[in-house]
Amino acid sequence: MDSINECLINETADIRDTIRVIESGKKGIAVVIDHCGTLRGVVTDGDVRRGLLAGQKLKDPVTAIMNHRPTKAVSGLSKASIIELLEQSGLEALPVVDEQNRVVDVVLLSALRRRTDPGQATGFSSALIMAGGEGRRLLPLTENLPKPLVEVGGMPLIERQVRRIADAGVKQIYIAVNYLAEMIESHLGDGSRFGVEIQYLREPKKLGTAGSLSLITEKLDGPLLLMNGDVFTSINFQYLLDFHTRHQPLITVAAIDYHVEIPYGVIKTEGPFAVCLEEKPSQQFLCNAGIYALSPEAVARVPHNQTYNMTDLIESGLSRQDGVAVFPVHEYWSDIGTHAELDKARSELKIVRETLGDLQDSDEVAVNIELNHRRAA
């Protein structure tokens, strides 16, 4: 029952608490119940992100985003029937209820079929980490050290990225290198110690933030995961892949929610007269997080060996109505581009590890969940 309880949340909870349940329950679902344990609805990660895109806030009630008419199985239904129900519904998990509609179990398709870990984003054909920047904003730290090798929590940032991508089941990783490339290549090697194959894309000249995509010579048989080499994040790559696969855009751009607090009263006018006064309002934006899922078609659009930026590729995608999808990131995210951001990430990771206490060095799942909780708080 403990694993079941980890997936349950009361209908009075907010979206922030729901995210914690989805992550901690490890079944990709939060089952919403009332005080009697009666099923009220379910929430998946996709429901959360659709809610955020629609303007919901993390403090809003879970009832604002939950599926009020979820697919469910009745207790006593055979294993084969539950598997069939899950497959026909296109679901990975669902609640099991008794005759009074009280939740008695939460079942996972991969567990019933004894498949591989459902958290593995094996649908990505490969990944590319852009690691060629000079990191001038981090001088003098990067005077003799490439920015991707700057340590966060005792491990170079790019090694963290490689390990997370490997843990997600992606076996082929490209790394675009330029500044002090030999140091990155020496540290990561061929990738065998991480269980992946690493190929280095050596730019003959600076090709911009997307130009190195043209140096991939192999034909891609699925989406490419692309991320900047200075991003420290606990984003779930499987959810990004699911989102991209569901919407089938040219490009999916991961976007971080950014708030701007205006410290003054804002006056709105019509002609010479004021019509309203809004005291210290805040504005909310979705900003590019430097993480993308690219279709093979998008990669093929990048001109060979020419300076080309991700903004150019995104503009190309915007030329068609369904070209660019936006994947809102509610997980922890930081752009390690300045000393302030680097110090903040190091400090937060240190606090998380102290909070968790005795922890295996390899147990990054608990670390990522705690980082997410800190961001949502």
C-alpha positions in Angstrom: 0.0 0.0 0.0 2.9 2.4 0.6 3.6 2.6 -3.2 -0.1 3.2 -3.8 -0.3 5.9 -1.2 2.6 7.7 -2.8 0.4 8.2 -5.9 -2.6 9.5 -4.0 -3.4 13.2 -3.4 -6.4 14.9 -1.8 -8.7 17.0 -4.0 -8.0 20.0 -1.8 -4.3 20.0 -2.8 -2.6 22.4 -5.2 -0.7 21.8 -8.4 2.6 22.2 -6.7 1.8 19.3 -4.4 0.5 17.3 -7.3 3.8 17.6 -9.1 5.6 16.2 -6.0 3.2 13.2 -6.0 3.8 12.5 -9.7 7.5 12.5 -9.2 7.7 10.7 -5.8 5.1 8.0 -6.8 7.3 7.0 -9.7 4.3 6.0 -11.8 3.8 9.2 -13.7 0.4 9.8 -12.3 -1.3 11.5 -9.4 -4.7 9.9 -8.4 -7.0 12.5 -6.8 -9.3 11.3 -4.0 -11.7 12.8 -1.5 -11.5 12.3 2.3 -13.2 8.9 1.9 -10.6 7.6 -0.6 -13.1 7.9 -3.5 -11.7 8.5 -6.9 -12.2 12.1 -8.1 -9.8 12.3 -11.0 -6.2 11.8 -12.2 -3.4 14.1 -13.2 -0.4 13.2 -15.5 2.6 15.3 -16.3 0.9 16.2 -19.6 -2.1 17.6 -17.7 0.3 19.8 -15.6 2.1 21.2 -18.6 -1.1 21.9 -20.5 -2.4 23.7 -17.4 0.7 25.8 -17.2 0.4 26.7 -20.9 -3.2 27.7 -20.3 -2.1 30.1 -17.6 -2.6 28.0 -14.4 -0.3 28.8 -11.5 1.4 26.2 -9.2 -0.7 27.5 -6.3 -4.0 26.8 -8.2 -6.1 23.7 -7.0 -5.4 20.3 -8.6 -9.1 20.2 -9.6 -8.3 22.9 -12.2 -6.2 20.6 -14.3 -7.2 17.0 -13.4 -9.1 14.7 -15.7 -12.5 14.4 -14.1 -13.5 11.3 -16.0 -10.3 9.1 -15.9 -9.9 5.6 -17.3 -10.0 3.2 -14.5 -10.1 -0.6 -13.8 -12.5 -2.3 -11.5 -10.9 -4.6 -8.8 -11.0 -8.2 -9.8 -10.4 -7.5 -13.5 -7.8 -9.9 -15.0 -4.2 -8.8 -15.6 -4.7 -9.4 -19.4 -7.8 -7.2 -19.4 -6.1 -4.4 -17.6 -3.2 -4.5 -20.0 -5.7 -4.4 -22.9 -7.4 -1.4 -21.3 -4.2 0.4 -20.8 -3.0 -0.2 -24.4 -6.3 0.7 -26.0 -6.4 4.0 -23.9 -2.8 4.8 -24.7 -2.0 5.0 -21.0 1.0 3.9 -18.9 -0.9 3.9 -15.6 -4.4 3.9 -14.2 -6.2 3.6 -10.9 -8.0 0.4 -9.8 -11.2 0.9 -7.8 -13.6 -1.2 -5.7 -17.4 -1.3 -6.0 -17.7 1.9 -4.1 -15.2 3.7 -6.5 -12.5 3.8 -3.8 -9.0 3.5 -5.0 -7.3 0.2 -4.1 -4.4 0.2 -6.4 -2.5 2.1 -9.1 -1.1 -0.2 -11.9 1.7 0.5 -14.3 1.7 -1.0 -17.8 5.5 -1.5 -17.9 5.3 -3.4 -14.6 2.4 -5.6 -15.8 4.3 -6.4 -19.0 7.7 -6.4 -17.3 9.1 -4.0 -19.8 12.0 -1.6 -19.4 11.9 1.4 -17.1 9.1 3.7 -18.4 11.2 6.7 -17.5 13.7 5.9 -20.3 13.4 8.2 -23.3 14.5 5.5 -25.7 12.5 7.1 -28.6 15.2 9.7 -29.1 17.5 8.6 -31.9 20.4 10.5 -30.2 21.3 13.6 -28.3 23.5 16.6 -29.0 25.2 18.8 -26.4 26.4 22.2 -27.6 29.7 22.6 -25.7 31.7 25.0 -27.9 31.1 28.3 -26.1 33.9 30.3 -24.5 32.0 31.2 -21.3 33.3 34.8 -21.2 30.8 35.8 -18.5 32.5 33.3 -16.2 35.9 34.7 -16.5 38.5 34.3 -15.0 37.1 30.8 -14.1 37.0 29.9 -17.8 40.3 31.4 -18.9 41.9 28.0 -19.0 38.8 25.8 -18.5 35.8 25.3 -20.9 32.5 26.3 -19.4 31.0 22.8 -19.7 33.8 21.5 -17.4 32.9 23.9 -14.6 31.9 21.8 -11.5 28.5 21.9 -9.9 28.3 19.7 -6.8 31.7 18.2 -7.3 31.0 17.0 -10.9 31.6 18.8 -14.2 28.4 20.2 -15.7 28.7 18.3 -19.0 29.4 15.0 -17.2 26.1 15.5 -15.3 24.3 16.0 -18.6 25.9 12.9 -20.2 25.0 10.8 -17.2 21.4 12.0 -17.2 21.0 11.4 -20.9 22.6 8.0 -20.5 20.2 7.2 -17.6 17.3 8.1 -19.9 18.3 5.3 -22.3 19.8 7.4 -25.1 22.9 5.5 -26.3 24.3 7.9 -28.9 25.5 11.3 -27.8 27.1 14.0 -30.1 29.1 16.8 -28.5 29.8 20.0 -30.5 33.2 21.3 -29.3 35.4 24.3 -30.2 36.9 26.3 -27.3 39.5 24.1 -25.4 37.9 21.1 -27.1 40.7 18.7 -26.1 39.9 19.1 -22.4 36.3 18.1 -22.9 37.3 15.1 -25.1 39.9 14.0 -22.6 37.5 14.1 -19.7 34.6 12.3 -21.4 36.5 10.0 -23.7 34.4 7.8 -26.0 31.6 7.6 -23.5 32.0 3.9 -22.7 32.4 4.5 -18.9 28.9 6.1 -19.0 27.4 3.3 -21.2 27.0 5.5 -24.3 28.9 6.2 -27.5 30.2 9.8 -27.8 31.1 11.4 -31.1 32.6 14.8 -31.2 31.5 17.4 -33.8 34.5 19.6 -34.3 33.6 22.9 -35.8 36.1 24.1 -38.4 34.9 27.6 -37.6 32.2 29.0 -35.3 28.9 27.9 -36.6 26.5 29.6 -34.2 24.1 27.9 -31.8 22.7 25.4 -34.4 25.3 25.2 -37.2 27.0 22.1 -35.8 23.8 20.1 -36.4 24.9 20.0 -40.0 28.0 18.0 -39.0 25.9 15.0 -38.1 26.4 12.6 -41.0 24.3 9.7 -39.8 20.7 9.5 -40.8 18.4 10.1 -37.8 15.6 7.5 -37.3 13.8 9.6 -34.7 13.8 12.9 -32.8 17.1 14.4 -31.6 17.5 15.7 -28.1 19.4 19.0 -28.2 20.6 20.9 -25.2 23.0 23.7 -24.4 26.2 22.7 -22.5 25.6 25.3 -19.8 22.2 24.0 -18.6 21.8 22.5 -15.2 18.3 20.9 -15.0 16.3 17.9 -13.6 13.9 17.9 -16.6 12.3 14.6 -17.4 13.4 13.7 -20.9 10.7 11.1 -21.3 8.0 13.7 -20.7 9.7 16.0 -23.3 9.7 13.1 -25.8 6.1 12.2 -25.1 5.0 15.8 -25.6 7.0 16.0 -28.9 5.6 12.7 -30.2 2.0 13.6 -29.3 2.1 17.0 -31.2 4.5 16.0 -34.0 6.0 19.5 -34.6 9.1 20.4 -36.5 10.7 21.6 -33.2 9.7 21.4 -29.5 11.2 24.2 -27.4 11.4 23.6 -23.7 10.5 26.9 -21.9 11.0 28.1 -18.4 8.4 30.2 -16.6 10.0 33.6 -15.8 8.3 36.3 -13.6 9.2 40.0 -13.7 8.1 41.9 -10.6 7.4 45.6 -11.3 8.1 47.5 -8.0 5.9 50.5 -8.9 2.3 51.2 -9.5 1.5 50.9 -13.2 -0.8 53.5 -14.7 -2.8 52.6 -17.8 -4.1 55.4 -19.9 -6.4 56.3 -22.7 -5.4 59.6 -24.3 -4.4 62.0 -21.6 -6.5 60.3 -18.9 -5.7 57.5 -16.5 -8.2 54.6 -16.7 -6.8 52.3 -14.0 -3.9 51.9 -11.6 -2.3 48.5 -11.0 -0.1 48.4 -7.9 3.2 46.5 -8.3 2.0 44.0 -10.9 4.0 41.0 -12.1 4.4 39.8 -15.6 4.9 36.2 -16.6 6.8 34.9 -19.7 7.8 31.6 -21.2 11.5 31.8 -22.0 13.7 29.5 -24.1 15.4 27.0 -21.7 18.0 25.8 -24.2 16.6 22.3 -24.5 14.9 21.0 -27.6 13.4 18.0 -29.3 14.1 18.2 -33.1 12.5 16.2 -35.8 14.9 14.7 -38.5 13.3 17.3 -40.9 14.4 20.1 -38.6 17.9 18.9 -38.5 18.0 18.5 -42.3 17.0 22.2 -42.6 20.3 23.4 -41.1 22.7 24.5 -43.9 26.0 22.7 -44.1 29.0 24.3 -42.6 27.4 27.7 -42.3 26.8 30.0 -39.3 23.3 29.2 -38.2 21.5 29.8 -34.9 18.6 28.1 -33.1 16.6 31.4 -33.6 17.0 30.9 -37.3 15.7 27.3 -37.1 12.8 28.3 -34.8 11.9 31.1 -37.2 11.9 28.5 -40.0 9.6 26.4 -38.0 7.2 29.3 -37.3 6.6 29.6 -41.0 4.2 26.7 -40.7 1.4 26.7 -38.2 2.3 23.5 -36.4 6.1 23.9 -36.7 7.0 24.8 -33.2 5.6 23.4 -30.0 6.3 24.8 -26.5 7.0 22.4 -23.6 6.7 24.2 -20.2 9.4 23.2 -17.7 8.2 23.0 -14.1 11.3 21.1 -13.0 14.6 22.7 -11.7 16.5 24.6 -14.3 19.5 27.0 -14.2 21.6 28.6 -16.9 25.1 28.3 -15.6 26.2 31.4 -17.5 27.2 33.8 -14.8 29.0 33.6 -11.5 25.7 34.4 -9.7 23.8 31.5 -11.3 26.8 29.2 -10.7 27.0 30.1 -7.0 23.2 29.7 -6.7 23.2 26.2 -8.3 26.1 25.0 -6.2 24.4 26.3 -3.0 21.0 24.7 -3.8 22.6 21.4 -4.7 24.6 21.5 -1.4 21.4 22.2 0.6 19.6 19.4 -1.2 22.3 16.9 -0.3 22.3 18.0 3.3 18.5 17.7 3.4 18.6 14.2 2.1 21.3 13.1 4.5 23.1 9.8 3.8 22.7 9.2 0.1 24.4 7.0 -2.5 26.4 9.1 -4.9 24.6 7.4 -7.8 21.1 8.2 -6.4 20.4 11.3 -8.5 16.7 10.6 -8.7 16.1 11.7 -5.1 18.3 14.8 -5.7 16.4 15.8 -8.8 13.0 15.4 -7.0 14.2 17.6 -4.1 15.6 20.2 -6.5 12.2 20.3 -8.2 10.5 20.8 -4.8 12.8 23.7 -4.0 11.9 25.4 -7.3 8.2 24.9 -6.8 8.2 26.2 -3.2 
